Amino acid sequence: MSENKYMQNRELSWLNFNDRVLEEATDKTVPIGERLRFISIFSKNLDEFFMIRVGSLFDQIAIGDNNIDSRSGMSPQMQLEKIFHKVRYLYEQKDRAYKEITAQLKEYDVHNLRFKELSKHEIEHVKKYFNEYIKPILSPSIVSRHFPFPHLDNNRISVVLKLKAGEKIAHGIISIPANCPKIIFLNGDKTRFILTEYVILKYANKLFKKFEVLEKNTIRITRNADINLDDGVDDEDEDYVEHLKTVLKLRGRLTPVRLEYTSTLELDTVKLLKKNLKLAEDYFINTNLPMNFDFVSELLDKLPTQILEKITYSRIVAQPSPNIDLNKPVMQQVWEKDVLLSFPYENISPFLRLLREAASDPKVASIKITIYRMAHKTRIVDYLCRAAEHGKTVFVIMELRARFDENNNINWTEKLIESGCTVVYGLESYKVHSKVCLISFMEEESGEISYISQIGTGNYNETTAKLYTDLSLMTANQNIGKDLDEFFKNIPTENVHGEYNSIIVSPNSIKDKIIALLDEEIDKQQNYGNGRVIIKINSLTDKGIIKALVKASNAGVKIDLIIRGISCLLPDVVGYSENIKITSIIGRYLEHSRVYAFGTGEDLKMFISSADCMTRNLEKRVEVATPIYDDDIKQRIYNSLEIMLKDNVKARFMTATGEYVKKPDGDMLDSQMYFVKEAYDNAVQTE
């Protein structure tokens, strides 16, 4: 099929993206502590990839679904083989990078030690610590007819031992529980430490006193977490929150899809693990300790400040928006002019102030908002609760199925309901992924309704607003407000096909609108030779969008795609995508904003959205895109896109084979640091 010439497999594209994350861990220009953090990010990314994407492939094989991936021509089994081949290479790179980082940390007096490096005094300290704090929470078990193979928790490390007592050969298992300390610090400054898994591996013998230990190894399994949270909801009267709590417990008991191990596993140990985990040896991966990198945050939190300043990024503070007067109410300023916030370069404070003002403003009748992921500590919920307590109607569409944030969302739901907010849980067939907030005002005498709207590309989350690049538009445009009012009437009544005048909403119209706008650029190119498209998203997988982009490319339209992660479209393929360039930026901050720009100059049409160009976003989620009407804001966003396209420090070009290569040399430009400087400069000018 010709499609295979300009498309690639989604899973392999994602692995290439995670390879880019790992590349940051080897970049000598990145502070050594941040390089360690990038390994932690790489590892966490890979864990989730196996739980969801690899888990899905296991499911397909288990039910005999041999559908061929139309983008790459590969069956599920072929995809698994390619994935594990690539992953083994990535593990080698990860282990090499970690070894180098550990050695270089010693130059900063940070010592990640092994037993052979400990002093006699430190060995005594570790031994005492093990006996007092670790040994009491361990539950060793023998595997035999009388003692069945224990349950191994998802992504938790275990020690497996081959044991001998006389002529009897047995195996022992020690699972390291979640509440076990990750690090044992060896001095008051916390600059010398040993990871707990090394200690448990060392003293594992002491837990099987009547046995001789012939072999011991550290293992970690990853379980399939690709579950449908709505499965089993048959009773209309069943409490959906309680149902979710029950289903989420199943995640830890699903089928293993990966086993990591250190050292060498003897044949009978391999047989034991294969039999009891029901996992083929093809899915065993040899690696070095540590297997979990969740110790990194704790380590960086506890190191002395004078060391931390040398090994991590210099502190950057999100600046106040130059478009907001700190001495005037935010609502008053939004009534006067649209305001765009750019995170993390500018802080989230104006939006928080907007909510706080709305909570107590006597003219505010209601606040309506969609929530997907929230911080564990959030003022947003506090202000919504305050508004409800002040007699406002507060209506929240809380998407309880935000993957791996389900429990957090359940907790916030309960608090909102207790405070008098009305909370609905999204839709049965569609996740509500949009990021929209509508504040409705009512004039007491006339009863006239007016609106302030906020539409963003990222979550209502004070934590990620400091780490993710996102855009947030606050506007008093009444057409947008009326559309959102209609939106908040449609979604709770399960109407996902509503018609709107300004905003664009999936699953009904975002995909069709993008394709129509691409066709407009084809017409411009054919008539005037000035077709131009810049799209910034996180992922591109949708075949309809890909084909429309290829069609535009073949018509001569110049297309730049800024895609952080997956791209199933291959650029620069002769006869298909020669006019398409794909740039990926991975740096200090996570690129997360979505921008769609069609045309140039006065003909420029621009939208920001919560939606990526993935089939799930365009067909199985409720997403919102808003047009940018304000010319100043439109130009500001367009300028930022052009800066990103000039990045030659943290940006990479995708080649026609799907690999990433560095951009050509020239004056060094790190787009994220450019925006940091710009935010600081703008803040100084407004003081």
Phi, psi and omega per residue, in radians:
M1 nan 2.455 -3.131
S2 -1.131 -0.475 -3.133
E3 -1.019 -0.610 -3.111
N4 -1.116 -0.305 -3.118
K5 -1.335 -0.460 -3.107
Y6 -2.157 0.216 3.062
M7 -2.210 2.721 3.079
Q8 -2.325 2.885 -3.114
N9 -1.156 2.381 -3.108
R10 -1.041 -0.790 -3.048
E11 -1.180 -0.704 -3.141
L12 -1.228 -0.578 3.058
S13 -1.117 -0.725 3.120
W14 -1.103 -0.711 3.130
L15 -1.106 -0.622 3.053
N16 -1.119 -0.654 3.060
F17 -1.090 -0.819 -3.113
N18 -1.172 -0.483 3.003
D19 -1.057 -0.664 3.093
R20 -1.129 -0.653 3.068
V21 -1.078 -0.776 3.131
L22 -1.131 -0.556 3.112
E23 -1.040 -0.601 3.093
E24 -1.108 -0.504 3.120
A25 -1.268 -0.265 3.126
T26 -1.863 -0.007 -3.083
D27 -1.368 2.021 -3.076
K28 -1.167 -0.309 3.130
T29 -1.446 -0.176 3.115
V30 -1.558 2.328 3.114
P31 -0.933 2.516 -2.975
I32 -1.063 -0.647 3.097
G33 -1.153 -0.607 3.099
E34 -1.261 -0.562 3.065
R35 -1.104 -0.677 3.062
L36 -1.115 -0.691 3.121
R37 -1.122 -0.643 3.118
F38 -1.151 -0.607 3.047
I39 -1.102 -0.714 3.108
S40 -1.077 -0.742 3.108
I41 -1.118 -0.796 3.100
F42 -0.964 -0.810 -3.093
S43 -1.144 -0.769 3.121
K44 -1.129 -0.737 3.081
N45 -0.971 -0.805 -3.083
L46 -1.155 -0.670 3.080
D47 -1.007 -0.842 -3.120
E48 -1.167 -0.624 3.097
F49 -1.053 -0.786 3.128
F50 -1.182 -0.725 -3.107
M51 -1.103 -0.677 -3.026
I52 -1.761 -1.064 -3.018
R53 -1.269 -0.841 3.099
V54 -1.191 -0.646 3.074
G55 -1.004 -0.699 3.119
S56 -1.122 -0.700 3.107
L57 -1.141 -0.692 3.063
F58 -1.044 -0.731 3.122
D59 -1.065 -0.769 -3.128
Q60 -1.056 -0.769 -3.129
I61 -1.157 -0.694 -3.091
A62 -1.094 -0.585 -3.116
I63 -1.698 0.140 3.096
G64 1.335 0.375 3.123
D65 -1.482 1.791 -3.109
N66 -1.830 0.525 3.123
N67 -0.995 2.351 -3.138
I68 -1.443 2.320 3.043
D69 -1.140 2.006 -3.024
S70 -1.177 -0.360 -3.127
R71 -1.344 -0.586 -3.026
S72 -2.131 -0.192 -3.121
G73 1.336 0.294 -3.082
M74 -1.802 2.493 3.022
S75 -1.375 2.915 3.077
P76 -0.968 -0.718 -3.138
Q77 -1.150 -0.721 3.101
M78 -1.095 -0.674 3.107
Q79 -1.102 -0.746 3.114
L80 -1.052 -0.751 -3.136
E81 -1.084 -0.765 3.120
K82 -1.135 -0.711 -3.128
I83 -1.074 -0.881 -3.084
F84 -1.179 -0.547 3.061
H85 -1.106 -0.814 3.136
K86 -1.161 -0.722 -3.076
V87 -1.134 -0.657 3.114
R88 -1.086 -0.662 3.063
Y89 -1.113 -0.757 -3.128
L90 -1.119 -0.648 3.092
Y91 -1.083 -0.727 3.110
E92 -1.062 -0.750 3.119
Q93 -1.138 -0.716 3.138
K94 -1.113 -0.800 -3.139
D95 -1.097 -0.697 3.132
R96 -1.146 -0.762 -3.135
A97 -1.127 -0.727 -3.125
Y98 -1.131 -0.720 3.119
K99 -1.063 -0.741 3.139
E100 -1.163 -0.745 -3.139
I101 -1.126 -0.763 3.131
T102 -1.033 -0.740 3.123
A103 -1.138 -0.739 -3.101
Q104 -1.248 -0.488 3.100
L105 -1.092 -0.504 3.127
K106 -1.098 -0.483 3.097
E107 -1.149 -0.338 3.105
Y108 -1.838 0.281 3.122
D109 1.161 0.557 3.024
V110 -1.974 1.979 -2.958
H111 -2.024 1.853 3.055
N112 -1.620 1.793 -2.841
L113 -1.791 2.745 2.940
R114 -1.859 2.945 -3.081
F115 -1.020 -0.693 -3.081
K116 -1.159 -0.257 -3.131
E117 -1.663 -0.078 -3.081
L118 -1.416 2.553 3.011
S119 -1.343 2.923 3.120
K120 -1.042 -0.709 3.130
H121 -1.107 -0.718 -3.140
E122 -1.191 -0.641 3.098
I123 -1.087 -0.731 3.110
E124 -1.104 -0.715 3.117
H125 -1.090 -0.789 -3.123
V126 -1.133 -0.736 -3.138
K127 -1.080 -0.767 3.128
K128 -1.138 -0.746 3.140
Y129 -1.074 -0.752 3.128
F130 -1.042 -0.836 -3.081
N131 -1.164 -0.588 -3.048
E132 -1.562 -0.608 -2.969
Y133 -2.055 -0.407 -3.060
I134 -1.837 -0.891 -3.097
K135 -0.934 -0.719 -3.115
P136 -1.105 -0.382 -3.099
I137 -1.782 0.029 3.107
L138 -1.536 2.591 -3.141
S139 -2.248 1.420 3.133
P140 -1.212 2.612 3.116
S141 -2.561 2.572 3.033
I142 -1.592 2.482 3.065
V143 -1.721 1.989 -3.140
S144 -2.736 -3.033 3.116
R145 -1.088 -0.563 -3.103
H146 -1.561 -0.333 -3.123
F147 -2.211 1.683 -3.083
P148 -1.148 2.804 3.124
F149 -1.009 2.218 -3.054
P150 -1.284 2.793 3.030
H151 -1.256 2.292 3.093
L152 -1.838 2.154 -3.086
D153 -1.200 2.625 3.129
N154 -1.049 2.201 3.063
N155 1.045 0.379 3.027
R156 -1.783 2.495 -3.113
I157 -1.391 2.477 3.048
S158 -2.308 2.746 3.018
V159 -1.923 2.232 3.087
V160 -1.971 2.325 -3.061
L161 -2.185 2.523 2.957
K162 -1.753 2.189 -2.963
L163 -2.111 2.713 3.107
K164 -2.419 2.322 3.033
A165 -2.363 1.789 -3.021
G166 1.154 -2.112 3.092
E167 -1.624 -0.078 -3.052
K168 -1.481 2.255 3.048
I169 -1.911 2.302 -3.134
A170 -2.503 3.049 3.052
H171 -2.171 2.560 3.078
G172 -2.115 2.630 3.124
I173 -2.263 2.334 2.989
I174 -2.165 1.968 3.076
S175 -1.574 2.312 3.131
I176 -1.548 2.000 -3.041
P177 -1.250 2.842 -3.083
A178 -1.120 -0.495 -3.100
N179 -1.518 0.122 3.122
C180 -1.325 2.358 3.082
P181 -0.969 2.506 -3.107
K182 -1.548 -0.514 -3.035
I183 -2.301 2.470 2.963
I184 -1.951 1.951 3.124
F185 -1.425 2.495 -2.984
L186 -1.921 -0.094 3.089
N187 -2.565 2.910 -3.077
G188 -1.099 -0.574 -3.134
D189 -1.362 -0.152 3.139
K190 1.063 0.600 3.103
T191 -1.773 -0.213 3.053
R192 -2.061 2.244 -3.069
F193 -2.714 2.859 3.039
I194 -2.347 2.479 3.137
L195 -1.330 2.478 -3.016
T196 -1.058 -0.600 -3.097
E197 -1.101 -0.540 3.067
Y198 -1.148 -0.674 -3.105
V199 -1.200 -0.778 3.138
I200 -1.140 -0.698 3.091
L201 -1.073 -0.704 -3.120
K202 -1.134 -0.796 -3.025
Y203 -1.726 0.189 -3.137
A204 -1.012 -0.580 -3.137
N205 -0.967 -0.637 -3.046
K206 -1.174 -0.275 -3.132
L207 -1.580 -0.088 3.107
F208 -2.281 1.139 -2.921
K209 -1.124 -0.538 -3.085
K210 -1.504 0.045 -3.100
F211 -2.022 2.639 2.907
E212 -1.578 2.309 -3.123
V213 -1.561 2.011 -3.137
L214 -1.574 -0.505 -3.080
E215 -2.757 2.491 3.005
K216 -2.519 2.527 -3.021
N217 -2.599 2.690 3.054
T218 -1.778 2.319 3.129
I219 -2.291 2.816 3.032
R220 -2.602 2.279 3.096
I221 -1.895 2.608 3.032
T222 -2.032 2.275 -3.094
R223 -1.797 2.647 3.038
N224 -1.029 2.208 3.087
A225 -2.089 0.273 -3.099
D226 -1.469 1.325 -3.101
I227 -1.948 2.614 3.062
N228 -1.559 1.964 -3.056
L229 -1.180 -0.258 -3.137
D230 -1.662 -0.063 3.120
D231 -1.058 2.365 3.062
G232 1.536 0.039 3.089
V233 -1.496 1.629 -3.104
D234 -1.894 -0.519 -3.057
D235 -1.588 2.098 3.137
E236 -1.050 -0.448 -3.087
D237 -1.590 -0.060 -3.115
E238 -1.193 2.368 3.105
D239 -1.198 2.057 -3.041
Y240 -1.153 -0.644 3.120
V241 -1.095 -0.793 3.131
E242 -1.124 -0.646 3.080
H243 -1.054 -0.794 -3.136
L244 -1.096 -0.732 3.125
K245 -1.004 -0.697 -3.141
T246 -1.199 -0.811 -3.091
V247 -1.146 -0.644 -3.107
L248 -1.096 -0.503 3.105
K249 -1.149 -0.394 -3.124
L250 -1.226 -0.410 -3.067
R251 -0.955 -0.681 -3.079
G252 -1.323 -0.029 -3.066
R253 -2.124 0.147 -3.115
L254 -1.369 3.060 -3.017
T255 -1.121 2.380 3.044
P256 -1.145 2.524 3.097
V257 -2.164 -0.123 3.138
R258 -2.730 2.445 2.987
L259 -2.229 2.162 3.067
E260 -1.790 2.498 3.118
Y261 -2.558 2.744 3.086
T262 -1.911 2.946 3.122
S263 1.013 -2.521 -3.122
T264 -2.149 2.334 3.094
L265 -1.633 2.229 3.060
E266 -1.242 2.769 -2.996
L267 -1.006 -0.748 -3.101
D268 -1.242 -0.470 3.050
T269 -1.227 -0.702 3.076
V270 -1.047 -0.791 3.137
K271 -1.061 -0.732 3.129
L272 -1.037 -0.820 -3.097
L273 -1.206 -0.734 3.126
K274 -1.061 -0.777 -3.081
K275 -1.158 -0.827 -3.015
N276 -1.438 -0.485 3.113
L277 -1.633 -0.191 -3.103
K278 0.943 0.850 -3.094
L279 -2.318 2.194 -3.124
A280 -1.173 2.642 -3.123
E281 -1.101 -0.363 3.095
D282 -1.023 -0.387 -3.067
Y283 -1.848 0.309 2.992
F284 -1.595 2.381 -3.127
I285 -2.220 2.175 3.106
N286 -1.485 2.306 -3.134
T287 -2.632 -3.134 3.093
N288 -1.823 2.782 2.955
L289 -1.257 2.629 -0.050
P290 -1.389 2.659 3.054
M291 -1.598 -0.611 3.063
N292 -1.762 2.390 3.098
F293 -1.966 0.403 3.119
D294 -1.314 -0.013 3.054
F295 -1.374 -0.291 -2.977
V296 -1.091 -0.785 -3.124
S297 -1.080 -0.760 3.127
E298 -1.086 -0.744 3.136
L299 -1.067 -0.867 -3.094
L300 -1.178 -0.468 3.085
D301 -1.246 -0.501 -2.985
K302 -1.814 -0.157 3.110
L303 -1.176 2.620 3.106
P304 -1.012 2.534 -3.086
T305 -0.993 -0.710 -3.080
Q306 -1.137 -0.481 3.070
I307 -1.435 -0.767 -3.100
L308 -1.001 -0.671 -3.131
E309 -1.120 -0.440 -3.116
K310 -1.506 -0.430 -2.980
I311 -1.958 -0.017 3.130
T312 -2.172 2.970 3.097
Y313 -1.008 2.548 3.012
S314 -1.121 2.591 -3.040
R315 -1.149 2.288 3.054
I316 -2.160 2.261 -3.127
V317 -1.874 2.277 3.061
A318 -1.029 2.304 -3.017
Q319 -1.620 2.742 3.035
P320 -1.163 2.520 3.127
S321 -1.134 2.310 3.093
P322 -1.204 -0.196 -3.114
N323 -1.645 0.064 3.140
I324 -2.107 2.198 3.044
D325 -1.475 2.060 -3.084
L326 -1.146 -0.293 -3.073
N327 -1.670 0.010 3.131
K328 -2.111 2.643 3.067
P329 -1.029 2.451 3.132
V330 -1.107 -0.705 -3.120
M331 -1.004 -0.758 3.138
Q332 -1.041 -0.705 -3.095
Q333 -1.257 -0.623 3.114
V334 -1.220 -0.589 3.060
W335 -1.044 -0.588 -3.059
E336 -1.429 -0.622 -3.040
K337 -2.822 2.513 3.060
D338 -1.018 2.521 3.128
V339 -2.189 2.275 3.063
L340 -1.949 2.255 3.023
L341 -1.844 2.404 3.136
S342 -2.074 1.828 3.139
F343 -1.537 2.640 -0.046
P344 -1.591 0.184 -3.087
Y345 -1.224 -0.626 3.024
E346 -1.958 2.629 -3.055
N347 -1.473 2.891 -3.065
I348 -1.467 -0.023 -3.030
S349 -0.909 -0.753 -3.123
P350 -1.033 -0.650 3.111
F351 -1.209 -0.700 3.103
L352 -1.101 -0.706 3.097
R353 -1.113 -0.681 3.114
L354 -1.025 -0.803 3.123
L355 -1.136 -0.731 -3.124
R356 -1.109 -0.744 3.104
E357 -1.114 -0.735 -3.115
A358 -1.130 -0.577 -3.087
A359 -1.085 -0.470 -3.076
S360 -2.073 -0.014 -3.130
D361 -1.293 2.169 -3.088
P362 -1.131 -0.364 -3.139
K363 -1.450 -0.249 -3.126
V364 -1.338 2.139 3.131
A365 -1.616 -0.634 -3.070
S366 -2.713 2.719 2.981
I367 -2.241 2.199 3.121
K368 -2.171 2.438 -3.014
I369 -2.674 2.575 2.990
T370 -1.824 2.386 -3.106
I371 -2.221 2.277 3.124
Y372 -1.997 -0.990 3.067
R373 -2.293 2.312 3.131
M374 -2.121 2.775 3.053
A375 -1.215 2.786 3.107
H376 -1.249 -0.450 2.990
K377 -2.163 2.102 -3.022
T378 -2.502 2.315 3.042
R379 -1.385 -0.324 -3.115
I380 -1.055 -0.813 3.100
V381 -1.115 -0.689 3.119
D382 -1.009 -0.768 -3.107
Y383 -1.240 -0.624 3.081
L384 -1.130 -0.742 3.111
C385 -1.132 -0.704 3.130
R386 -1.084 -0.717 3.127
A387 -1.072 -0.764 3.128
A388 -1.100 -0.705 3.139
E389 -1.175 -0.421 3.089
H390 -1.540 0.132 3.048
G391 1.608 0.088 3.082
K392 -1.335 2.665 2.962
T393 -1.409 2.050 3.117
V394 -2.006 2.069 -3.062
F395 -2.098 2.113 -3.054
V396 -2.124 2.182 2.949
I397 -1.671 1.796 -3.087
M398 -1.756 2.032 3.116
E399 -1.461 1.764 -3.090
L400 -1.253 -0.267 -3.034
R401 -1.695 0.380 3.054
A402 -1.148 1.965 -2.933
R403 -0.969 2.252 3.131
F404 1.229 0.022 3.027
D405 -2.047 0.244 -3.039
E406 -1.055 -0.808 -3.085
N407 -1.137 -0.695 3.107
N408 -1.076 -0.749 3.140
N409 -1.168 -0.628 3.081
I410 -1.089 -0.754 -3.135
N411 -1.082 -0.769 -3.137
W412 -1.197 -0.601 3.098
T413 -1.020 -0.783 -3.105
E414 -1.112 -0.673 3.120
K415 -1.182 -0.740 3.140
L416 -1.071 -0.771 -3.130
I417 -1.121 -0.715 3.131
E418 -1.053 -0.520 -3.099
S419 -1.548 -0.007 3.083
G420 1.750 0.116 3.075
C421 -1.350 2.609 3.008
T422 -1.610 2.179 -3.097
V423 -2.154 2.245 2.984
V424 -2.037 2.728 -2.935
Y425 -1.783 0.520 -3.141
G426 1.441 -2.741 -3.044
L427 -2.054 2.657 -3.102
E428 -1.124 -0.714 -3.021
S429 -1.752 -0.134 -3.064
Y430 -2.407 2.333 2.964
K431 -1.351 2.419 3.079
V432 -1.611 1.797 -3.026
H433 -1.861 -0.044 -3.104
S434 -1.191 2.739 3.129
K435 -2.162 1.484 -3.061
V436 -2.335 2.551 3.105
C437 -2.412 2.359 -3.114
L438 -2.230 2.137 3.066
I439 -1.873 2.116 -3.093
S440 -1.844 2.335 -3.139
F441 -1.989 2.514 3.091
M442 -2.257 2.196 3.040
E443 -1.298 2.214 -3.015
E444 -1.066 -0.737 -3.053
E445 -1.374 -0.824 -3.048
S446 -1.567 -0.354 -3.058
G447 1.294 0.169 -3.119
E448 -1.182 2.400 -3.137
I449 -1.800 2.397 3.024
S450 -2.441 2.914 -2.952
Y451 -2.390 2.574 2.797
I452 -2.065 2.290 -3.095
S453 -2.052 2.634 2.960
Q454 -2.273 2.267 3.084
I455 -2.309 2.285 -3.068
G456 -2.306 3.014 3.087
T457 -1.723 -0.219 -3.070
G458 -2.287 3.061 -3.008
N459 -1.285 2.820 3.028
Y460 -1.429 1.403 -2.939
N461 -2.539 1.908 -3.086
E462 -1.131 -0.466 -3.136
T463 -1.289 -0.913 -3.100
T464 -1.240 -0.343 3.082
A465 -1.136 -0.275 3.083
K466 -1.644 -0.143 -3.008
L467 -2.172 -0.467 -3.074
Y468 -1.852 2.507 3.019
T469 -1.465 2.119 -3.130
D470 -2.558 2.821 3.098
L471 -2.081 2.479 -3.135
S472 -2.377 2.037 -3.132
L473 -1.755 2.205 3.006
M474 -1.961 2.191 -3.001
T475 -2.522 2.584 3.017
A476 -1.818 0.312 3.075
N477 -1.078 2.047 -3.015
Q478 -1.264 -0.457 3.071
N479 -1.162 -0.735 3.077
I480 -1.127 -0.743 3.127
G481 -1.058 -0.757 3.120
K482 -1.131 -0.662 3.091
D483 -1.094 -0.772 -3.134
L484 -1.179 -0.602 3.055
D485 -1.050 -0.743 3.091
E486 -1.155 -0.702 3.111
F487 -0.995 -0.806 -3.105
F488 -1.294 -0.184 2.966
K489 -1.551 -0.597 -3.067
N490 -1.287 -0.843 -2.988
I491 -1.081 -0.807 3.127
P492 -1.130 -0.315 3.097
T493 -1.745 0.268 3.069
E494 1.076 0.510 3.067
N495 -1.734 1.727 -3.127
V496 -1.689 0.093 -3.108
H497 -2.007 0.567 3.124
G498 -1.167 2.747 3.126
E499 -1.857 2.379 -3.065
Y500 -2.320 2.680 -3.092
N501 -1.564 -0.551 -3.060
S502 -2.069 -0.986 -3.093
I503 -1.288 2.786 3.082
I504 -2.084 2.359 -3.002
V505 -2.258 2.291 2.965
S506 -1.631 2.691 0.228
P507 -1.510 0.183 -2.987
N508 -1.456 -0.730 -2.880
S509 -2.496 -0.173 -3.067
I510 -1.103 -0.810 -3.122
K511 -1.061 -0.838 -3.140
D512 -1.073 -0.661 -3.122
K513 -1.168 -0.746 3.121
I514 -1.054 -0.799 -3.134
I515 -1.115 -0.701 3.122
A516 -1.123 -0.694 3.129
L517 -1.209 -0.591 3.038
L518 -1.127 -0.699 3.095
D519 -1.099 -0.635 3.091
E520 -1.085 -0.692 3.131
E521 -1.205 -0.548 3.043
I522 -1.091 -0.780 3.113
D523 -1.061 -0.749 3.128
K524 -1.091 -0.727 -3.124
Q525 -1.116 -0.761 -3.108
Q526 -1.210 -0.557 -3.085
N527 -1.629 -0.617 -3.020
Y528 -2.239 -0.155 3.122
G529 1.255 0.434 -3.088
N530 -2.245 0.551 3.078
G531 -1.141 2.312 -3.072
R532 -2.608 2.345 3.119
V533 -2.418 2.306 2.931
I534 -2.245 2.159 3.109
I535 -2.205 2.270 3.069
K536 -2.048 2.077 -3.096
I537 -2.529 3.076 3.091
N538 -1.591 -0.592 -3.077
S539 -2.650 2.627 3.094
L540 -2.324 1.917 3.125
T541 -2.272 -0.343 -2.995
D542 -1.217 2.164 -3.068
K543 -1.162 -0.629 3.130
G544 -1.089 -0.754 3.101
I545 -1.171 -0.740 -3.139
I546 -1.042 -0.805 -3.136
K547 -1.110 -0.650 3.118
A548 -1.170 -0.649 3.083
L549 -1.145 -0.736 3.119
V550 -1.124 -0.718 3.091
K551 -1.034 -0.781 3.130
A552 -1.150 -0.692 3.106
S553 -1.065 -0.787 -3.139
N554 -1.145 -0.383 3.082
A555 -1.480 -0.064 3.099
G556 1.725 0.035 3.132
V557 -1.185 2.290 3.096
K558 -1.418 2.125 -3.024
I559 -2.194 2.215 2.990
D560 -2.025 2.195 3.081
L561 -1.985 2.173 3.053
I562 -1.827 1.799 -3.006
I563 -2.186 1.992 -3.120
R564 -1.149 -0.770 -2.962
G565 -1.985 -2.084 -3.025
I566 -1.152 2.355 2.899
S567 -2.390 1.939 3.074
C568 -1.387 -0.153 3.045
L569 -1.578 2.293 3.053
L570 -1.697 2.263 -3.141
P571 -1.476 2.917 2.976
D572 1.043 0.411 3.086
V573 -1.470 2.136 -3.061
V574 -1.015 2.264 3.111
G575 1.512 -0.066 -3.095
Y576 -2.336 -1.031 -2.978
S577 -2.246 0.640 -3.078
E578 -1.142 -0.418 -3.124
N579 -1.749 0.256 3.141
I580 -1.938 2.238 3.026
K581 -2.008 2.409 3.114
I582 -2.101 2.185 3.129
T583 -2.031 2.390 3.055
S584 -2.109 2.280 3.131
I585 -2.048 2.120 3.058
I586 -2.264 2.036 -3.083
G587 -2.545 -2.590 -3.096
R588 -1.051 -0.688 -3.120
Y589 -1.865 2.670 3.110
L590 -1.461 2.024 3.099
E591 -1.166 2.147 -2.990
H592 -2.405 -0.272 -3.092
S593 -1.251 2.619 3.080
R594 -2.099 2.152 -3.109
V595 -2.320 2.363 3.102
Y596 -2.131 2.002 -3.099
A597 -2.166 2.180 -3.104
F598 -2.182 2.182 3.124
G599 1.568 -3.058 -3.137
T600 -2.467 2.875 3.040
G601 0.992 -2.383 -3.100
E602 -1.185 -0.356 -3.134
D603 -1.534 0.016 -3.060
L604 -1.158 2.197 3.001
K605 -1.990 2.264 -3.035
M606 -2.369 2.477 3.101
F607 -2.357 2.551 2.894
I608 -2.008 2.654 -2.976
S609 -2.725 2.844 2.972
S610 -1.502 -0.111 -2.956
A611 -1.699 2.313 2.882
D612 -1.552 2.956 3.095
C613 -1.550 1.010 3.052
M614 -1.963 2.545 -3.121
T615 -1.000 -0.653 -3.126
R616 -1.108 -0.669 3.130
N617 -1.233 -0.666 -3.014
L618 -1.501 -0.375 -3.061
E619 -2.174 -0.369 -3.043
K620 -2.129 0.144 3.108
R621 -2.324 2.712 3.006
V622 -1.613 1.915 -3.135
E623 -2.121 2.737 3.102
V624 -2.264 2.349 2.975
A625 -2.068 2.413 3.099
T626 -2.069 2.452 3.035
P627 -1.244 2.616 3.004
I628 -1.713 1.969 -3.105
Y629 -1.635 -0.576 -3.083
D630 -1.215 2.135 -3.062
D631 -1.110 -0.659 -3.141
D632 -1.131 -0.764 3.136
I633 -1.164 -0.729 3.125
K634 -1.019 -0.796 -3.131
Q635 -1.186 -0.649 3.112
R636 -1.070 -0.796 3.138
I637 -1.144 -0.747 -3.122
Y638 -1.094 -0.717 3.096
N639 -1.055 -0.686 -3.138
S640 -1.153 -0.650 3.082
L641 -1.095 -0.721 3.140
E642 -1.148 -0.631 3.076
I643 -1.109 -0.763 3.132
M644 -1.044 -0.665 -3.128
L645 -1.231 -0.290 3.093
K646 -1.635 -0.116 -3.117
D647 -1.045 2.207 3.062
N648 -2.234 0.339 3.094
V649 -1.893 -0.983 -3.119
K650 -1.818 -0.053 3.136
A651 -1.627 2.651 3.036
R652 -2.350 2.584 3.002
F653 -1.533 2.456 2.936
M654 -1.531 2.381 3.106
T655 -1.592 3.063 3.141
A656 -1.178 -0.203 3.100
T657 -1.734 -0.004 3.119
G658 1.605 -0.013 3.104
E659 -1.479 2.811 3.104
Y660 -1.874 2.369 3.113
V661 -2.265 2.717 3.128
K662 -1.168 2.631 3.104
K663 -1.310 2.799 -3.132
P664 -1.018 2.678 3.123
D665 -1.149 2.886 3.134
G666 2.823 -2.891 3.058
D667 -1.071 2.239 -3.052
M668 -1.145 2.223 3.120
L669 -2.408 1.942 3.013
D670 -1.731 1.887 -2.996
S671 -1.054 -0.685 -3.112
Q672 -1.132 -0.737 3.112
M673 -1.217 -0.510 3.036
Y674 -1.064 -0.783 -3.114
F675 -1.239 -0.554 3.052
V676 -1.070 -0.870 3.140
K677 -1.066 -0.722 3.134
E678 -1.058 -0.744 -3.139
A679 -1.133 -0.720 3.111
Y680 -1.142 -0.774 -3.134
D681 -1.086 -0.752 -3.137
N682 -1.147 -0.641 3.135
A683 -1.158 -0.688 3.123
V684 -1.115 -0.733 -3.096
Q685 -1.158 -0.441 -3.099
T686 -1.623 -0.080 -3.126
E687 -1.214 nan nan
